[in-house]
């Protein structure tokens, strides 16, 4: 079963997404170390969407009962015409590390285009 949550397209969305995800991971009894990786991955995906994509934002979470992997999906409205305020005000060295962080934390990640939106997904090994 996938849990899906609508998020406001604003800087506070990353914090809200972490709260939602923490609640879900607690219900699933995900170990703390794995939960930390999931939470940081969610935060990076949401922050990237707020800074570089159009609304709406939807967070999907699913735990595979066989592999116990946590599957994260963040759907957005596709690329924005301009970057968000934070990204637009930064120098090159101040941003751009999100995908490298996601590479280190996840078993796999990627993107897929669907009509009217883009889905960014990641799988985190969450053995309890």
Residue pairs with C-beta under 8 A, 6 or more apart in sequence:
1 62
2 60
2 61
2 62
2 71
2 73
3 24
3 60
3 61
3 62
4 58
4 59
4 60
5 17
5 20
5 58
5 59
5 60
5 61
6 56
6 57
6 58
7 13
7 16
7 17
7 46
7 57
7 58
7 59
8 16
8 57
9 49
9 50
9 54
9 55
9 56
9 57
10 50
11 50
11 84
11 86
13 46
13 49
13 50
13 57
14 42
14 43
14 46
14 47
14 50
17 42
17 43
17 46
17 59
18 39
18 42
18 43
20 59
21 38
21 39
21 42
21 59
21 61
22 35
22 39
24 61
25 35
25 38
25 39
25 70
25 126
26 35
28 63
28 70
28 126
29 128
30 38
30 63
30 70
30 126
30 128
31 126
31 127
31 128
34 70
34 124
34 125
34 126
34 127
34 128
35 126
37 105
37 106
37 124
37 126
38 70
38 72
38 124
38 126
40 101
40 105
41 72
41 101
41 102
41 105
41 106
41 109
41 122
41 124
42 59
42 72
42 74
44 98
44 99
44 101
44 102
45 72
45 74
45 98
45 102
45 120
45 122
46 57
46 59
46 74
47 98
48 98
48 120
49 57
49 74
49 76
49 120
50 57
50 84
51 83
51 84
51 86
51 87
51 95
52 79
52 80
52 83
52 84
52 87
53 76
53 77
53 78
53 79
53 80
53 118
54 76
54 77
54 78
54 79
54 80
55 76
55 77
56 75
56 76
56 77
56 117
57 74
57 75
57 76
58 73
58 74
58 75
59 72
59 73
59 74
60 71
60 72
60 73
60 74
60 75
61 70
61 71
61 72
61 73
62 70
62 71
62 73
63 69
63 70
63 71
63 126
64 71
67 125
68 125
68 126
68 127
68 128
69 107
69 123
69 124
69 125
69 126
70 123
70 124
70 126
71 121
71 122
71 123
72 121
72 122
72 123
72 124
73 119
73 120
73 121
74 119
74 120
74 121
75 117
75 118
75 119
75 120
76 117
76 118
76 120
77 116
77 117
77 118
78 116
78 117
78 118
79 118
82 88
86 95
87 95
102 109
102 122
103 109
105 122
105 124
106 122
106 123
106 124
107 123
107 124
107 125
108 122
108 123
109 120
109 121
109 122
109 123
110 120
110 121
111 118
111 119
111 120
111 121
112 118
112 119
112 121
113 119
